Amino acid sequence: MINFKSAGTVVPLIQKEFRPNQKNCTTSNDLRNPTNFVYIYRSLEVMHRFMMDVVGNLILPYSLLGAQIVLFCNVSILRDTKVDAILVIISTFTLIILFVGLEFCGRFYKNSQMTIKSWQNFNCSKSGKQIINKFRKGCVPLKFETRGYFVIRRSTALVFLKGIIRGTFRVLLTLKDA
C-alpha cells in the first residue's frame, strides 16, 4: 500500500512540480531555489530507489506470468471450438492490465526524461544556473526497472504485444500436427 501512495505522489511531482516555469505549481516557491531543488530531487530519487528495490523485483516475474496466462488462454481459445467464455475474459483482462501497466511505466520514464531536459530553462541567478546545470548532467531519469536486467520504456508495451501475438502463432504452428 505504501508503494502505491508513493507512486501516486511521484508522478505529479515529475510531470509538473519539478519542471521550471510551470504556471499551475502548487508547491512552495522554496522549491524554485536551486539549493533546495537539488536536495528535494535527490530525496525523491532515494525514495524511488527504495520503491524500485521492492517493486522492481516483481515487475519481471509478474509480466512473464501474465504473458504465459495470455498465451495459454489464446492457444486454448484458438484450438478448441467449445471454449468457455471465462478463458476469453481472463485473456482479455490480463492483456489489458499488463499493457496499461507497461504503458504507464513507459510514460513515467519519458516524463522523467523531459523533466530533466526542462531544467535548462531554470530561471535563477548565474550561480544558480551553474548549480542546476551540474546537477542536471549528473541525473539519471527515474524509471521502473529490475536492476541491471529490465527497464520499461515507451516501446516495452508494444514489444510485449508483439511477443504475445508471435508466441501464440508459434505455439499454434508447433501444435498443428499434434
TATAKA-V885975 format. One record per residue. N is the residue number from 0. RES is the residue in one letter. PHI is phi in whole degrees, -180 to 180 (* if undefined). OMEGA is omega in whole degrees, -180 to 180 (none if undefined). Layout:
{{N:RES:PHI:OMEGA} {N:RES:PHI:OMEGA}}
//
This chain:
{{0:M:*:180} {1:I:-63:-179} {2:N:-66:177} {3:F:-68:177} {4:K:-65:-180} {5:S:-70:177} {6:A:-67:179} {7:G:-69:177} {8:T:-91:-178} {9:V:-74:-175} {10:V:-61:178} {11:P:-65:178} {12:L:-64:-179} {13:I:-69:-175} {14:Q:-75:-171} {15:K:-130:-168} {16:E:-73:-179} {17:F:-91:176} {18:R:-97:-179} {19:P:-71:175} {20:N:64:174} {21:Q:-86:-176} {22:K:-80:-172} {23:N:-103:179} {24:C:-78:180} {25:T:-106:-179} {26:T:-87:180} {27:S:-70:176} {28:N:-69:177} {29:D:-63:177} {30:L:-68:180} {31:R:-80:174} {32:N:-78:-175} {33:P:-57:-180} {34:T:-67:178} {35:N:-66:-179} {36:F:-59:-180} {37:V:-62:-179} {38:Y:-63:-177} {39:I:-69:179} {40:Y:-66:177} {41:R:-64:176} {42:S:-63:177} {43:L:-65:177} {44:E:-62:179} {45:V:-65:179} {46:M:-62:179} {47:H:-66:180} {48:R:-64:177} {49:F:-63:179} {50:M:-65:180} {51:M:-71:175} {52:D:-63:179} {53:V:-91:-174} {54:V:-73:-177} {55:G:-60:179} {56:N:-75:180} {57:L:-99:-176} {58:I:-63:-175} {59:L:-66:178} {60:P:-62:180} {61:Y:-68:178} {62:S:-69:176} {63:L:-68:178} {64:L:-63:178} {65:G:-62:179} {66:A:-64:179} {67:Q:-66:178} {68:I:-63:-180} {69:V:-64:178} {70:L:-62:179} {71:F:-61:-180} {72:C:-65:-180} {73:N:-63:-180} {74:V:-66:178} {75:S:-63:180} {76:I:-67:-176} {77:L:-76:-178} {78:R:-87:-175} {79:D:-107:-180} {80:T:-79:179} {81:K:-100:-175} {82:V:-102:175} {83:D:-73:178} {84:A:-68:-178} {85:I:-65:178} {86:L:-66:177} {87:V:-65:180} {88:I:-66:179} {89:I:-61:-179} {90:S:-62:-177} {91:T:-64:-177} {92:F:-68:177} {93:T:-64:179} {94:L:-65:180} {95:I:-65:-179} {96:I:-62:180} {97:L:-66:-179} {98:F:-64:-180} {99:V:-65:178} {100:G:-63:179} {101:L:-67:179} {102:E:-66:177} {103:F:-60:-179} {104:C:-65:178} {105:G:-67:177} {106:R:-66:177} {107:F:-61:179} {108:Y:-63:180} {109:K:-65:177} {110:N:-63:178} {111:S:-65:176} {112:Q:-63:-180} {113:M:-65:179} {114:T:-65:180} {115:I:-65:178} {116:K:-68:-178} {117:S:-71:-180} {118:W:-70:175} {119:Q:-65:-177} {120:N:-99:-177} {121:F:-70:180} {122:N:-89:177} {123:C:-163:-179} {124:S:-69:-179} {125:K:-64:178} {126:S:-68:177} {127:G:-65:178} {128:K:-66:177} {129:Q:-64:178} {130:I:-62:-179} {131:I:-65:-179} {132:N:-66:177} {133:K:-64:180} {134:F:-65:-179} {135:R:-61:-180} {136:K:-68:-180} {137:G:-93:-177} {138:C:-91:174} {139:V:-110:-180} {140:P:-59:176} {141:L:-71:-178} {142:K:-154:173} {143:F:-87:-173} {144:E:-155:164} {145:T:-104:-169} {146:R:-48:174} {147:G:80:-176} {148:Y:-117:-165} {149:F:-146:176} {150:V:-120:-179} {151:I:-91:177} {152:R:-116:-178} {153:R:-62:-176} {154:S:-82:-175} {155:T:-63:-180} {156:A:-65:179} {157:L:-69:177} {158:V:-64:177} {159:F:-62:179} {160:L:-63:178} {161:K:-61:179} {162:G:-66:178} {163:I:-64:-179} {164:I:-65:180} {165:R:-63:180} {166:G:-64:179} {167:T:-62:-180} {168:F:-69:178} {169:R:-66:178} {170:V:-66:178} {171:L:-64:179} {172:L:-68:179} {173:T:-68:-177} {174:L:-91:-176} {175:K:-59:-178} {176:D:-87:-175} {177:A:-77:none}}
//
